[in-house]
């Protein structure tokens, strides 16, 4: 039985409904599968959303036994390196989950 994994990605303002969205979701699912996980859900941060996907992700991590999160790159957390680090530390240190980053990963 495979362990579950959540995905997280941020859409560019110009591409909230575009092909890039589908390609990224497919890439997340494929990478999770190759690493031996089942991608249970992808949390997508959108500019026009009333509910921050990052908050939904952290709530889901706390409520479930899932302890793995896959992202295309750290840019999907934030553009500023300090904020990227803070978001990553929140997930890893406060929740105890592992972050898997596709960018730079061997395929």
C-alpha positions as a Markdown table, in Angstrom:
| # | Residue | x | y | z |
|---|---|---|---|---|
| 1 | Unk | 0.0 | 0.0 | 0.0 |
| 2 | Unk | 1.4 | 3.4 | -1.1 |
| 3 | Unk | 1.6 | 6.3 | 1.3 |
| 4 | Unk | -0.4 | 9.4 | 0.5 |
| 5 | Unk | 1.1 | 12.7 | -0.5 |
| 6 | Unk | -0.4 | 16.2 | -1.0 |
| 7 | Unk | 0.7 | 18.6 | -3.8 |
| 8 | Unk | 0.9 | 22.3 | -3.6 |
| 9 | Unk | 1.3 | 24.8 | -6.4 |
| 10 | Unk | 0.7 | 28.5 | -7.1 |
| 11 | Unk | -0.7 | 29.6 | -10.4 |
| 12 | Unk | 0.6 | 32.7 | -12.2 |
| 13 | Unk | -2.0 | 35.4 | -12.4 |
| 14 | Unk | -2.0 | 35.1 | -16.2 |
| 15 | Unk | -2.5 | 31.4 | -16.2 |
| 16 | Unk | -5.2 | 30.5 | -13.7 |
| 17 | Unk | -7.1 | 28.3 | -16.2 |
| 18 | Unk | -4.3 | 27.5 | -18.7 |
| 19 | Unk | -2.5 | 24.5 | -20.0 |
| 20 | Unk | 0.4 | 25.1 | -17.6 |
| 21 | Unk | -1.9 | 24.3 | -14.7 |
| 22 | Unk | -2.7 | 20.9 | -16.2 |
| 23 | Unk | 0.9 | 20.2 | -17.1 |
| 24 | Unk | 2.1 | 21.0 | -13.5 |
| 25 | Unk | -0.6 | 18.8 | -12.0 |
| 26 | Unk | 0.4 | 15.9 | -14.3 |
| 27 | Unk | 4.1 | 16.4 | -13.4 |
| 28 | Unk | 3.3 | 16.4 | -9.6 |
| 29 | Unk | 1.2 | 13.2 | -10.0 |
| 30 | Unk | 3.9 | 11.5 | -12.1 |
| 31 | Unk | 6.7 | 12.4 | -9.8 |
| 32 | Unk | 4.7 | 11.2 | -6.7 |
| 33 | Unk | 4.0 | 7.9 | -8.4 |
| 34 | Unk | 7.7 | 7.4 | -9.4 |
| 35 | Unk | 8.6 | 8.0 | -5.7 |
| 36 | Unk | 6.1 | 5.4 | -4.5 |
| 37 | Unk | 3.3 | 7.7 | -3.3 |
| 38 | Unk | -0.3 | 8.3 | -4.2 |
| 39 | Unk | -1.1 | 11.9 | -4.8 |
| 40 | Unk | -4.2 | 12.4 | -2.7 |
| 41 | Unk | -4.9 | 16.0 | -3.5 |
| 42 | Unk | -3.3 | 19.1 | -5.0 |
| 43 | Unk | -3.8 | 22.4 | -3.2 |
| 44 | Unk | -3.7 | 25.3 | -5.8 |
| 45 | Unk | -3.1 | 28.8 | -4.7 |
| 46 | Unk | -5.0 | 31.2 | -6.9 |
| 47 | Unk | -5.0 | 35.0 | -7.0 |
| 48 | Unk | -8.8 | 35.3 | -7.0 |
| 49 | Unk | -9.5 | 32.8 | -4.2 |
| 50 | Unk | -11.0 | 33.8 | -0.9 |
| 51 | Unk | -9.4 | 30.9 | 0.9 |
| 52 | Unk | -5.6 | 30.5 | 0.9 |
| 53 | Unk | -4.6 | 27.1 | -0.4 |
| 54 | Unk | -1.5 | 27.1 | 1.9 |
| 55 | Unk | -3.8 | 27.3 | 5.0 |
| 56 | Unk | -6.0 | 24.5 | 3.6 |
| 57 | Unk | -2.9 | 22.4 | 3.0 |
| 58 | Unk | -1.6 | 22.9 | 6.6 |
| 59 | Unk | -5.0 | 22.1 | 8.0 |
| 60 | Unk | -5.2 | 18.9 | 6.0 |
| 61 | Unk | -1.7 | 17.9 | 7.1 |
| 62 | Unk | -2.7 | 18.4 | 10.7 |
| 63 | Unk | -6.0 | 16.4 | 10.3 |
| 64 | Unk | -4.6 | 13.5 | 8.3 |
| 65 | Unk | -1.7 | 11.1 | 8.6 |
| 66 | Unk | -0.2 | 12.4 | 5.4 |
| 67 | Unk | 3.3 | 13.7 | 6.0 |
| 68 | Unk | 4.6 | 14.4 | 2.5 |
| 69 | Unk | 4.1 | 17.4 | 0.3 |
| 70 | Unk | 5.3 | 17.8 | -3.3 |
| 71 | Unk | 5.8 | 21.2 | -5.0 |
| 72 | Unk | 7.1 | 22.0 | -8.5 |
| 73 | Unk | 9.7 | 24.5 | -7.0 |
| 74 | Unk | 10.0 | 26.7 | -3.9 |
| 75 | Unk | 8.8 | 29.6 | -6.0 |
| 76 | Unk | 5.3 | 28.0 | -5.6 |
| 77 | Unk | 5.5 | 28.8 | -1.9 |
| 78 | Unk | 6.6 | 32.5 | -2.5 |
| 79 | Unk | 8.9 | 34.6 | -4.6 |
| 80 | Unk | 10.9 | 35.9 | -1.7 |
| 81 | Unk | 13.5 | 33.5 | -0.3 |
| 82 | Unk | 12.8 | 34.4 | 3.3 |
| 83 | Unk | 9.1 | 33.7 | 2.9 |
| 84 | Unk | 9.9 | 30.4 | 1.1 |
| 85 | Unk | 12.1 | 29.4 | 4.0 |
| 86 | Unk | 9.4 | 30.3 | 6.6 |
| 87 | Unk | 6.7 | 28.3 | 4.7 |
| 88 | Unk | 8.9 | 25.3 | 4.3 |
| 89 | Unk | 10.0 | 25.4 | 8.0 |
| 90 | Unk | 6.4 | 25.7 | 9.0 |
| 91 | Unk | 5.5 | 22.5 | 7.2 |
| 92 | Unk | 8.7 | 20.6 | 8.1 |
| 93 | Unk | 9.3 | 21.7 | 11.7 |
| 94 | Unk | 5.9 | 22.6 | 13.1 |
| 95 | Unk | 3.8 | 19.9 | 11.3 |
| 96 | Unk | 6.5 | 17.3 | 10.8 |
| 97 | Unk | 6.0 | 16.8 | 7.1 |
| 98 | Unk | 8.6 | 16.4 | 4.4 |
| 99 | Unk | 8.7 | 18.7 | 1.3 |
| 100 | Unk | 9.6 | 17.1 | -2.0 |
| 101 | Unk | 10.7 | 19.6 | -4.7 |
| 102 | Unk | 10.6 | 18.6 | -8.3 |
| 103 | Unk | 12.8 | 21.3 | -9.6 |
| 104 | Unk | 16.3 | 19.9 | -9.8 |
| 105 | Unk | 15.1 | 16.3 | -9.0 |
| 106 | Unk | 16.5 | 13.5 | -11.1 |
| 107 | Unk | 13.9 | 11.8 | -13.3 |
